[in-house]
Amino acid sequence: MQTQQVNFEKIAEGLYLLRLPFSGIWAGVYLHVGREVALIDSGPDAQGVDTYIFPALRRLGLAPQDITLLLNTHTHGDHVGGHFRLKELCPHARVACTERGARKLRDPLHYNIAIRQRFPQDSPPPSYGLRGVETDELLSDGQCVDGLRLICTSGHDDDCVCFLHEGSGTLLTGDSVQQNGTDTQGMALYMYLDDYERSLRRLAQLGAQKIVCGHPFNPMGAVAEGSAACREYLESCLALTQRYDAFIRTFFEKSDDMRACAAALIGELGGVLPKHLFLALYTVSEHLKRMKTQKEYEK
């Protein structure tokens, strides 16, 4: 079968997005060409690096050896699965991430397994091909790396970050901004609800001119252009958390079945019921934790 050709699309001066085919949708790989040549995220596996990333770089006039910096938005397998292969073929490239991310990046398979252990009956098999890399440089919140400002945005997971391309005001969000999730998720995934909402409010204060996400999130897609559209995109994410909250509270007045609640909420929002519910269950459990905390406070 012929491999689908994908290219790095220019999204700003010196900034590109590669929509790497992944599990029926796509996973974003960002490229920044400044004083350094930096890749942000690497897709799910080594095959993606060889089949898509390197050929796309060559079509842009760059060789793999030109990569000097390897960054990531968070350490889920579909975003760092190619790190080992990239480091293997580009040993001179520096790996840089936050301290929290570095611990996971050292052994992403261990973390991939741990995520699934909370809801084992509702989870797919681990991504056993994941291999880790050591971090060469630790980054901190607000630090600027060759025109990319790192912004810690815990929520989807606790090591999530965004990168603000200061030259164009383009915000590279990875999975930090979820909308209603992808077709394969069924709904938004956040492991830390309070942090997710705080991160959205923080991002709204930046006045970004463009948002480029790491997947095509429903219903507004992967890209928002213009300050008003960016603000609307972020506000709609917050509105969805409130809609989730209202639905889950009403559902649990009649039933305490988490799985049934997750499936019903996906249906309510017009989502596609995924084969595995573990991502949706993380989100539902965060709202249940909030409900429990509020009840205890009211006593």
C-alpha positions as CSV (number, residue, x, y, z in Angstrom):
1,M,0.0,0.0,0.0
2,Q,1.3,3.4,-0.9
3,T,2.3,5.6,2.0
4,Q,0.4,8.9,2.2
5,Q,2.7,11.9,1.7
6,V,2.4,14.6,4.3
7,N,4.3,17.9,4.3
8,F,5.3,20.5,6.8
9,E,2.7,23.3,6.3
10,K,3.9,26.9,7.0
11,I,1.8,28.4,9.8
12,A,4.0,31.5,10.5
13,E,7.5,32.7,9.5
14,G,9.9,29.9,10.4
15,L,7.1,27.8,11.9
16,Y,5.5,24.7,10.4
17,L,3.1,21.9,11.3
18,L,3.2,18.3,10.1
19,R,-0.1,16.4,10.4
20,L,1.3,12.9,10.9
21,P,-1.3,10.1,10.4
22,F,-2.3,8.5,13.7
23,S,-5.1,6.2,14.7
24,G,-7.6,7.5,12.2
25,I,-6.8,11.1,12.8
26,W,-3.5,12.9,12.9
27,A,-0.9,13.9,15.5
28,G,0.9,17.2,15.1
29,V,4.6,17.7,14.9
30,Y,5.8,21.3,15.0
31,L,9.0,22.6,13.3
32,H,10.7,25.9,14.2
33,V,13.5,27.1,12.0
34,G,15.4,30.0,13.7
35,R,18.9,30.1,14.9
36,E,18.2,26.5,15.8
37,V,16.2,23.9,14.0
38,A,13.7,22.6,16.6
39,L,11.2,19.8,16.4
40,I,8.4,20.0,19.0
41,D,6.9,16.5,19.5
42,S,7.8,13.4,17.4
43,G,4.7,11.4,16.7
44,P,3.8,7.9,18.1
45,D,6.8,5.8,16.9
46,A,10.0,5.3,15.0
47,Q,8.1,4.4,11.8
48,G,6.5,7.8,11.8
49,V,9.9,9.4,12.0
50,D,11.3,7.4,9.1
51,T,8.2,7.4,6.9
52,Y,6.9,10.9,7.4
53,I,9.0,13.3,9.4
54,F,12.4,12.8,7.7
55,P,11.0,12.8,4.1
56,A,8.9,16.0,5.0
57,L,12.1,17.7,6.3
58,R,13.9,16.8,3.1
59,R,11.1,18.3,0.9
60,L,11.5,21.5,2.9
61,G,15.3,21.5,2.1
62,L,16.4,20.3,5.5
63,A,18.4,17.2,6.5
64,P,17.7,15.2,9.7
65,Q,21.2,16.3,10.8
66,D,20.0,19.9,10.7
67,I,17.9,19.3,13.8
68,T,19.6,20.8,16.8
69,L,16.8,20.8,19.4
70,L,14.1,18.3,20.4
71,L,11.2,19.6,22.5
72,N,7.8,18.2,23.5
73,T,4.4,19.4,24.6
74,H,3.9,16.4,27.0
75,T,5.0,12.8,27.3
76,H,2.0,10.9,26.1
77,G,3.1,8.2,23.6
78,D,1.6,9.8,20.5
79,H,3.7,12.9,21.1
80,V,7.1,11.4,22.2
81,G,7.1,8.0,20.5
82,G,9.6,9.1,17.9
83,H,12.1,10.7,20.4
84,F,14.3,7.7,20.7
85,R,14.6,7.3,16.9
86,L,15.3,11.0,16.4
87,K,18.0,11.0,19.1
88,E,19.4,7.8,17.6
89,L,19.8,9.3,14.2
90,C,20.5,12.9,15.3
91,P,22.7,12.3,18.4
92,H,23.9,15.9,18.4
93,A,20.4,17.2,18.9
94,R,19.7,18.4,22.4
95,V,16.6,17.1,24.2
96,A,15.0,19.8,26.4
97,C,11.9,19.7,28.5
98,T,10.7,20.6,32.0
99,E,11.9,18.7,35.1
100,R,8.5,17.0,35.5
101,G,8.5,15.9,31.9
102,A,12.1,14.7,32.0
103,R,11.2,12.0,34.6
104,K,8.5,10.6,32.3
105,L,10.6,11.0,29.1
106,R,13.3,8.8,30.6
107,D,10.8,5.9,30.5
108,P,7.6,6.7,28.6
109,L,6.5,3.1,28.5
110,H,6.4,2.9,32.3
111,Y,4.1,5.9,32.3
112,N,2.1,4.6,29.4
113,I,1.4,1.5,31.4
114,A,0.7,3.4,34.6
115,I,-2.0,5.5,32.9
116,R,-3.9,2.4,31.9
117,Q,-3.7,0.7,35.3
118,R,-6.3,3.1,36.7
119,F,-9.0,1.8,34.4
120,P,-7.5,-1.5,33.1
121,Q,-10.8,-3.0,31.8
122,D,-11.4,0.1,29.7
123,S,-7.9,0.6,28.3
124,P,-6.1,-0.6,25.2
125,P,-2.8,-2.5,25.4
126,P,0.2,-0.3,26.3
127,S,2.4,1.1,23.5
128,Y,5.2,-1.4,24.0
129,G,7.4,0.1,21.4
130,L,8.0,3.3,23.5
131,R,11.6,3.9,24.4
132,G,13.0,6.7,26.5
133,V,15.7,9.3,26.1
134,E,17.6,11.4,28.6
135,T,17.0,15.1,28.8
136,D,20.0,17.3,28.1
137,E,18.5,20.6,29.2
138,L,15.8,21.4,31.7
139,L,13.4,24.2,30.9
140,S,11.3,26.3,33.2
141,D,8.0,28.1,33.0
142,G,8.3,31.4,31.0
143,Q,11.7,30.5,29.6
144,C,12.3,31.5,26.0
145,V,14.1,29.1,23.6
146,D,15.1,30.7,20.3
147,G,11.9,32.7,20.1
148,L,9.6,30.1,21.6
149,R,8.3,30.9,25.1
150,L,7.5,27.9,27.2
151,I,4.2,28.1,29.2
152,C,3.4,25.4,31.7
153,T,-0.3,24.4,31.2
154,S,-1.1,21.4,33.5
155,G,-4.5,19.9,33.0
156,H,-4.6,17.4,30.2
157,D,-1.7,16.0,32.1
158,D,0.6,17.5,34.8
159,D,3.6,18.0,32.5
160,C,1.8,19.7,29.6
161,V,3.3,22.9,28.1
162,C,2.5,25.2,25.3
163,F,5.0,27.2,23.2
164,L,4.3,30.8,22.2
165,H,6.1,31.8,19.0
166,E,6.8,35.4,20.0
167,G,7.5,36.6,16.5
168,S,4.0,35.8,15.2
169,G,1.9,35.4,18.4
170,T,1.2,31.8,17.4
171,L,0.4,29.5,20.3
172,L,1.4,25.8,19.9
173,T,-0.9,24.0,22.3
174,G,-0.3,20.3,21.8
175,D,-3.1,18.7,23.8
176,S,-3.4,21.5,26.4
177,V,-6.5,22.8,24.7
178,Q,-9.0,20.0,24.1
179,Q,-12.3,21.4,22.9
180,N,-14.6,18.3,23.0
181,G,-11.8,15.9,22.2
182,T,-11.1,14.0,18.9
183,D,-13.2,11.4,17.2
184,T,-11.1,8.7,18.8
185,Q,-11.5,10.1,22.3
186,G,-15.2,10.8,22.3
187,M,-14.8,13.8,24.6
188,A,-12.1,16.0,26.1
189,L,-9.4,14.4,28.3
190,Y,-8.1,16.2,31.3
191,M,-6.5,14.4,34.3
192,Y,-6.5,17.6,36.4
193,L,-9.7,19.6,36.0
194,D,-8.8,22.6,38.2
195,D,-5.4,22.9,36.5
196,Y,-7.0,22.6,33.1
197,E,-9.4,25.5,33.7
198,R,-6.6,27.6,35.2
199,S,-4.4,26.9,32.2
200,L,-7.2,27.9,29.8
201,R,-7.7,31.2,31.7
202,R,-3.9,31.8,31.6
203,L,-3.7,31.2,27.9
204,A,-6.6,33.6,27.3
205,Q,-4.5,36.4,28.9
206,L,-1.7,36.0,26.3
207,G,-3.6,37.6,23.5
208,A,-2.4,35.0,21.0
209,Q,-3.0,35.7,17.3
210,K,-3.2,32.0,16.3
211,I,-3.7,28.7,18.0
212,V,-2.4,25.5,16.5
213,C,-3.4,22.3,18.4
214,G,-1.8,18.9,18.3
215,H,-4.9,17.1,17.0
216,P,-8.1,18.0,15.2
217,F,-10.4,18.7,18.2
218,N,-14.2,18.9,17.8
219,P,-16.0,21.0,17.0
220,M,-13.7,23.9,16.1
221,G,-10.8,22.0,14.6
222,A,-7.1,22.4,15.2
223,V,-6.5,26.1,14.2
224,A,-7.9,29.4,15.3
225,E,-6.8,32.6,13.6
226,G,-7.0,36.1,14.9
227,S,-7.2,37.3,18.5
228,A,-11.0,37.2,18.6
229,A,-11.1,33.6,17.3
230,C,-8.4,32.5,19.7
231,R,-10.3,34.0,22.6
232,E,-13.5,32.3,21.4
233,Y,-11.7,28.9,21.1
234,L,-10.4,29.1,24.7
235,E,-13.7,30.3,26.1
236,S,-15.5,27.4,24.4
237,C,-13.1,25.0,26.1
238,L,-14.1,26.4,29.4
239,A,-17.8,26.4,28.5
240,L,-17.5,22.7,27.7
241,T,-16.0,21.8,31.1
242,Q,-19.1,23.6,32.7
243,R,-21.4,21.6,30.4
244,Y,-19.7,18.4,31.3
245,D,-20.0,19.3,35.0
246,A,-23.7,20.0,34.8
247,F,-24.4,16.7,32.9
248,I,-22.4,14.6,35.3
249,R,-24.0,16.1,38.4
250,T,-27.5,15.4,37.0
251,F,-26.6,11.9,35.9
252,F,-25.2,10.9,39.3
253,E,-28.4,12.0,41.0
254,K,-29.9,8.8,39.4
255,S,-26.9,6.5,38.9
256,D,-23.3,6.0,40.1
257,D,-22.2,4.1,37.0
258,M,-19.2,5.9,35.7
259,R,-19.0,4.0,32.4
260,A,-22.6,4.6,31.7
261,C,-22.2,8.3,32.5
262,A,-19.1,8.6,30.2
263,A,-21.0,6.9,27.3
264,A,-24.1,9.0,27.9
265,L,-22.1,12.3,27.9
266,I,-20.3,11.4,24.7
267,G,-23.7,10.8,23.1
268,E,-25.2,14.0,24.5
269,L,-22.4,16.0,22.9
270,G,-22.6,14.2,19.6
271,G,-19.3,12.4,20.0
272,V,-18.2,9.0,18.6
273,L,-18.2,6.3,21.3
274,P,-14.6,5.1,21.4
275,K,-13.6,1.4,21.6
276,H,-11.9,2.1,24.9
277,L,-13.4,4.5,27.5
278,F,-10.4,5.1,29.8
279,L,-9.7,8.6,28.5
280,A,-13.4,9.6,29.1
281,L,-13.3,8.0,32.5
282,Y,-10.4,10.1,33.6
283,T,-12.4,13.2,32.7
284,V,-15.6,12.0,34.5
285,S,-13.6,11.0,37.6
286,E,-12.2,14.6,37.8
287,H,-15.7,16.0,37.9
288,L,-16.7,13.5,40.5
289,K,-13.7,14.5,42.6
290,R,-14.8,18.1,42.4
291,M,-18.3,17.1,43.4
292,K,-17.0,15.2,46.4
293,T,-14.8,18.0,47.5
294,Q,-17.6,20.5,47.3
295,K,-20.0,18.2,49.3
296,E,-17.3,17.8,52.0
297,Y,-16.8,21.6,52.2
298,E,-20.6,22.1,52.6
299,K,-20.8,19.8,55.6
